[in-house]
Amino acid sequence: MKKTLLLIVCTLFTTASCAPFPKSALDQVDVTAPFQEVQKAPGKFLNKNVMWGGVIIDALVKKDGTDIKVLEKGLDIEKRPVEGDVTYGRFIVRYPVFLDPAIYKPGRELTVIGTITGSEVEPIGQMQYSYPVIEAKHTKLWETRAKYRRPVYWDYPFMPFPYGGYPYLYNRPPFWD
């Protein structure tokens, strides 16, 4: 009985301590403001707290802070942006502090909890695009994902000699980049 209780407590503590955002911040997120609806009419959702994520497109340092343009992606159970090509648009995350563009660089994944402050129209190529803007309260810049390489033993002996097989078992790159 004591071991079971200890296991349950340890499991709860471990999962709670791994969350990327504090519970108080997650409780303030308005789930009735999905990205697709906000993009259509940002004025209806002013001052609502949202949690969005995606891939950084650009970081622009200004006198009074940093603006980061993000390509929206859905979030998985860990609140990390989902990999893939599905997106509903772009948004701008506004920070009141300097964030180094060498760290917040294109391709990095970002999840943010913030308040909707309106929208801005900026060009994408020759088209004018309306970006919803959120003022960041909590952010999580995710580590880059490891690129998986299949294990060498998958090649041998099933692949023919020029493409797999015995001579290619040695001097191969590691499984993970």
C-alpha positions, 0 to 999 in steps of 0.5 A: 500500500505504501509503495503504491501511494509513493509511486502515485505521488512520484508520478504526479510530481514528475508529470507536474514538474515537466509541464512547460507552463505554470498551471496558473497560466494554463488556467487563464487560457481562453479555449473559446478563441481558436486561431482560425477564428481570431485570424478572421476577426481579431477585434472580437477577441481583444484582451483574451488570453490564448496559447498558440504555437508554431515555427519561427519565421522571423525575429525583428528587434525594435527599440521597445522590444522584439517582434517574432513572426510565427507560422502557426501549428497545432499543439500536441499534448506537451503543448509543443507545435506539431510537425508537418505542413498543416497550418492556419496562418501566421501571427506576431508575438510581441515581447517588451524585452530584447530577444536575441535573433541568433537564438530565436531564429527561423525554424525554431519551435515556439509555444506562447501564452499571451494576450491578443492585442489586435492585428497588423497588416504586413506584406508577404511578397506582393500580398498584404497579410493581416497578422494577429498580434499577441503580447507574450506572457509565458513562452517556451522555446523548444529544443531542436528535434533530433533527426532520427536515422534508421539503425544500420541493422535494418540495411543488413542483410535485407538490402542488396550489396551496393545499397546495404550489406556487409561493407557498409556496416562500418564507418556509418554515421550515428543513429542520431544527429 
